[in-house]
Amino acid sequence: MAVDNGPTRTEVLSQVACERHLRHQDVGRVAVVVDGHPEIFPVNYVVVDGDIYFRTDPGTKLDGVTRAQTIAFEIDGIDEERQQGWSVLAVGDARWIADADKIGEIRDRLQPWAAGDKAHIVRLRPDKLTGRRIARSRDQSP
């Protein structure tokens, strides 16, 4: 469904489009609650069977997952030539993975970009997956 808001046009992305964006990106942001307020951290990630996995060292992200267990994850993209952008938000239960086979599988598929071992693996199982595309309306010219 698209909504024309004057100079911009907003479209709700389908579930399939959201999943496609998740599979074709590799960097996102994870939001956890720290001392009663949200904090957001960039992570590289992989999607396996609809679940989002990222690696981390001990610290704020892992502590946030352990305490709250429900986290938010967001990716986005911009196409400046077409003057449009999109974002996908996943919200759901997050768990620190302890299964040795799953840890090995994710380590093989996901190499951390940031320094550190990133030995801990977190799985986000989205309960909510939504997305939006926003673009300059066709009748608007720069």
C-alpha positions as CSV (number, residue, x, y, z in Angstrom):
1,M,0.0,0.0,0.0
2,A,1.4,3.4,-1.0
3,V,0.6,6.7,0.6
4,D,1.3,10.0,-1.2
5,N,2.4,12.6,1.4
6,G,2.9,15.6,-0.8
7,P,6.6,15.7,-1.8
8,T,7.2,12.1,-0.7
9,R,5.5,8.7,-1.3
10,T,5.6,6.0,1.4
11,E,5.0,2.3,0.6
12,V,4.7,-0.5,3.1
13,L,7.0,-3.4,2.1
14,S,5.6,-6.9,1.9
15,Q,6.9,-9.7,4.1
16,V,8.6,-11.2,1.1
17,A,10.3,-7.9,0.3
18,C,11.5,-7.5,3.9
19,E,12.9,-11.0,3.9
20,R,14.6,-10.4,0.6
21,H,16.3,-7.2,1.9
22,L,17.5,-9.0,5.0
23,R,19.0,-11.8,2.9
24,H,20.8,-9.4,0.6
25,Q,22.4,-7.1,3.2
26,D,25.1,-7.9,5.7
27,V,25.3,-5.0,8.0
28,G,22.5,-3.8,10.3
29,R,22.0,-2.2,13.7
30,V,20.9,-4.0,16.9
31,A,19.0,-2.1,19.6
32,V,19.2,-3.2,23.2
33,V,18.2,-1.6,26.5
34,V,21.1,-0.4,28.7
35,D,20.4,1.1,32.1
36,G,16.8,1.8,31.1
37,H,17.5,3.5,27.7
38,P,18.0,2.1,24.2
39,E,21.4,1.9,22.6
40,I,22.1,1.0,19.0
41,F,25.1,-0.9,17.7
42,P,26.2,-1.8,14.2
43,V,26.8,-5.5,13.5
44,N,27.4,-7.7,10.5
45,Y,24.9,-10.5,10.4
46,V,23.6,-13.5,8.5
47,V,20.1,-14.9,8.0
48,V,19.6,-18.6,8.4
49,D,16.1,-20.2,8.1
50,G,14.5,-16.8,8.8
51,D,16.5,-16.1,12.0
52,I,19.1,-13.3,12.2
53,Y,22.5,-14.2,13.7
54,F,25.3,-11.9,14.8
55,R,28.6,-12.4,16.6
56,T,29.7,-10.4,19.6
57,D,32.2,-10.2,22.5
58,P,31.1,-10.0,26.1
59,G,29.8,-6.6,26.8
60,T,26.8,-4.3,26.2
61,K,25.1,-6.2,23.4
62,L,25.4,-9.6,25.0
63,D,24.3,-8.1,28.4
64,G,21.3,-6.4,26.8
65,V,20.2,-9.7,25.1
66,T,20.6,-11.6,28.4
67,R,18.6,-9.1,30.4
68,A,15.8,-8.1,28.0
69,Q,15.7,-11.0,25.5
70,T,13.5,-8.9,23.1
71,I,15.6,-6.7,20.8
72,A,15.1,-4.7,17.7
73,F,17.2,-5.0,14.5
74,E,17.2,-2.6,11.6
75,I,18.7,-2.4,8.1
76,D,18.2,0.3,5.5
77,G,19.4,1.4,2.1
78,I,19.4,4.5,0.0
79,D,19.3,5.0,-3.8
80,E,20.2,8.6,-4.3
81,E,19.9,8.4,-8.1
82,R,16.2,7.4,-7.8
83,Q,15.7,9.6,-4.7
84,Q,14.3,6.7,-2.6
85,G,15.2,4.7,0.4
86,W,13.9,1.8,2.4
87,S,14.2,0.3,5.9
88,V,13.3,-3.0,7.5
89,L,12.7,-3.6,11.2
90,A,12.8,-7.0,12.9
91,V,11.7,-7.3,16.6
92,G,11.7,-10.5,18.5
93,D,13.2,-12.8,21.0
94,A,17.0,-13.0,21.1
95,R,19.0,-15.7,22.7
96,W,22.7,-16.4,23.2
97,I,23.4,-19.6,21.3
98,A,25.1,-22.4,23.2
99,D,24.6,-25.3,20.8
100,A,28.1,-26.3,19.5
101,D,26.9,-27.4,16.0
102,K,25.0,-24.1,15.5
103,I,27.9,-22.1,16.7
104,G,30.2,-23.9,14.2
105,E,27.7,-23.3,11.4
106,I,27.4,-19.6,12.1
107,R,31.1,-19.1,12.6
108,D,31.7,-20.7,9.2
109,R,29.1,-18.4,7.5
110,L,29.8,-15.1,9.4
111,Q,33.2,-13.5,9.8
112,P,33.2,-10.5,12.1
113,W,34.3,-7.2,10.6
114,A,35.2,-5.5,13.9
115,A,38.3,-6.4,16.0
116,G,37.9,-9.2,18.6
117,D,37.1,-12.8,18.6
118,K,33.3,-12.3,18.7
119,A,33.0,-15.8,20.0
120,H,29.4,-15.4,21.2
121,I,26.6,-15.9,18.8
122,V,23.1,-14.3,19.2
123,R,20.0,-15.4,17.4
124,L,17.1,-13.1,16.8
125,R,13.9,-14.9,15.9
126,P,11.7,-12.1,14.5
127,D,8.1,-12.0,15.8
128,K,7.6,-8.7,13.9
129,L,9.1,-7.9,10.5
130,T,8.1,-4.6,8.9
131,G,9.5,-2.4,6.2
132,R,8.9,0.9,4.4
133,R,10.1,2.5,1.2
134,I,10.0,6.2,0.9
135,A,10.5,8.1,-2.4
136,R,10.2,11.5,-3.9
137,S,6.7,11.7,-5.5
138,R,6.8,11.4,-9.3
139,D,5.4,14.9,-9.8
140,Q,8.1,16.5,-7.7
141,S,11.3,17.5,-9.5
142,P,14.5,18.7,-7.9
